[in-house]
């Protein structure tokens, strides 16, 4: 289903996640399903019979949400609602023109050409064994710290974020590797799960961050600038997570084991050997991001260089036969994921055409002006709304629905679009782990039911949600720092522009 693929595009979604989605689809009773279907029919009738462009657009948005609850793919829900709204407002000719312009204009956008390259980059590195190598290197060098294994998980998450840009993929992979090791060593089950959750948070901030690419396309910002804007906040999230784990290890007795289990001994020879295994990955990241920062190549060219480097790393790591198989699987998965994303983008484009024709975005901007909200107050309200929406809607869909409506207000209040984008992605990531519908929490819950992962311990869904609370102070502190020092987002962008 398109909505399943759009949230995690750099690795295939874990099988447990697919089963959770199917189970949730069956959770709607037949009576509720019929009621929602009847509501959809009434909304369609209202769109065509009631007066007022803003009202018609509002009903179309409600129809889209109703279709999502009915488990329609997000691309179909957005596209169908948008087309019906355009038809009701401007007639059949406007629908034909929209269907001629929007799909091509969306898919042929140069700013979106970076997506398949970044997805393929993540796919190839993932199948080259990067996860285990990064985790082993981090464990060898940081295992001696208080809470060393949990710190290892977070540092590996930051490293993998720079290789894949997938929150669910990072969380699933590190959960399967890190949770059993921490439980065997005597870590509290909630800290073990919480460290995996916070490890995935930088996934859509540190490049290649697909959500930042999509956001740049929505607001017509340069993709390279959007990618640079997420680097410092993403590293801050990882650093604050590590500091919090150290504090818990020192002051919260019983959360972290003491003695020999707490810090497995690692020889210096083994430490240096792990660095040689993982060295090609940071070198590749440095070449790609450094080249973009220095202006040697664009984001799309940087992604292409990254794919070339990833192919070389995979060949050296896997050998010729496994390399060929891995590349085939990566290409097929990339085509599927890219197609899913572009279907969502086209659906959003159809809905956004309705938004522009109805004038609802300008109406919303007028409401904000009448309320005399300042930039800070407006941004805080948006973050609260994003957090709530993130509990129910996938991050990409949330941005595609909300940002076009907010754009006129953001421009009127002179809010930096890159700064706002980083905050948006961060809150969307947080929403993905919060109850009642946080997708990431259910992916982890399914994972920890595996006896090989839980090591005989019973880990309940409530434990997962309690573990997710570890992310709240981390995100809260980073958001506060970004409000106090917005240049943390923009200084790499500004310095790169000066070099250019």
VENNOR-V430906 format. One record per run of one state. SS is the DSSP state (@ for helix, = for strand, . for the rest). FROM is the first residue (numbers start at 0). LEN is the number of residues. If there is no record, write none. Layout:
# VENNOR-V430906
ss: {SS	SS}
from: {FROM	FROM}
len: {LEN	LEN}
This chain:
# VENNOR-V430906
ss: {.	@	.	@	.	@	.	@	.	@	.	@	.	@	.	@	.	@	.	@	.	@	.	@	.	@	.	@	.	@	.	@	.	@	.	@	.	@	.	@	.	@	.	@	.	@	.	@	.	@	.	@	.}
from: {0	1	6	14	26	29	49	52	69	73	90	91	107	109	127	129	142	147	164	166	185	188	204	209	219	222	251	258	262	267	294	298	318	319	358	359	371	374	390	394	412	416	431	438	447	450	454	460	468	469	484	486	499}
len: {1	5	8	12	3	20	3	17	4	17	1	16	2	18	2	13	5	17	2	19	3	16	5	10	3	29	7	4	5	27	4	20	1	39	1	12	3	16	4	18	4	15	7	9	3	4	6	8	1	15	2	13	1}
